[in-house]
């Protein structure tokens, strides 16, 4: 009985953690042409406070940025980081929850 109670409690704890997911953003970036470009922008964005992950899609010219819970990435900060990496920010949006889609502004 105690094992079942512990299992239910552990499941609830992990469920709550999953609901408090990290915040994600989708950046449209002009100038991404190769893996070296991807590496450069990834390296720069990983220096931004709170960033936990950066995924670059060179083919779509998009960058998905994930931040730890409670942190945000303003459009101005995103633009600054992208420009410091040598690229141009074309669009900025929050990712749509689990789908990872974008509503480019």
N, C-alpha and C positions, 0 to 999 in steps of 0.2 A: 504494500500500500504506500509506503514511504517513497519507494522508487517511482511509482506513478505520479505522486504529488510533485516530486522533484522534476520529473520529465515535463509535466505540464507547466511548471513554473519556468523552467529553462526555455521552453518553446515560446512562452509569452514574452520573456525578456528579449529573445532574438527577434521576435516579430516587431516589438516596439523599436528596436534598434534599426530594423529595416525601414520602418516608416519615417524615421528621422534621417533620411538619406542626405547625402552631400548635395550641395547645389551645383548645377552644371550650366554651362554657357556654350553657345555655338557661335564661333567667330568666322565670318567670311573674310578671307585674306587674299589680296591680290599679290601676285609675284611668286607663289609657291610652284616650283617647277620640277623639283628633284628631291631625293632623299637628304641631300645636304641642306636644302632649304628647310625641310621638315625638322632636321636635327637642330638647326639654328633657332628656329622659333620655339621649339620644344624646350631647349635649354634656357632661353630667355624667360618664357612664361613660368617655368618651374621655379624661378627666383621670386615670383610674386608671392607675397605673404598669404598663406592659407591654401595655396594650390597643392592638390594631392595627386592630380593626374592630368596629362595632356596627351590627346590623340590627334594626330594630323592625318588628314585625307588629302593627299596631293592631287588626286584626280578630280575631286570636288572643290578643291581650294577652300577647305573648311578645317577648323581646329576646334575640337571639343575640349573644354577646360572644366575640370572638376575641382571644387573647393570644399574644404572641411566644413562641417556643420557650424553654422553661425557666422561664416565668412561670406562676403559678397565680392563681386568683381564689377566695378563701375565701368561704364562704356569709356570714360576718359582714361581710366587705368589700363584697360585692355588696349586702347588705341596707343597709349604711350609705350607699353611693352612690345606691341607689334612693330611700331615704328623703330624702337631701339634695336629690334632684330633685323631691320632693313626692309620691312614689308609695309603694305598699306591695308588698314582695316576697312573692309568693304561693308560688312554688316555685323551686327551684334544682337544677340537675343538669348533669353533664358531657354534652356532645353525644356521640352515638354515632358516632365516627369520621367517615366521609364522608357518612353518611346525614343528619346534622344533627338526628336525632330526640332525644327527651328521655326521661329516666327521672325524672320529678319526685319529689322527696323530700318 
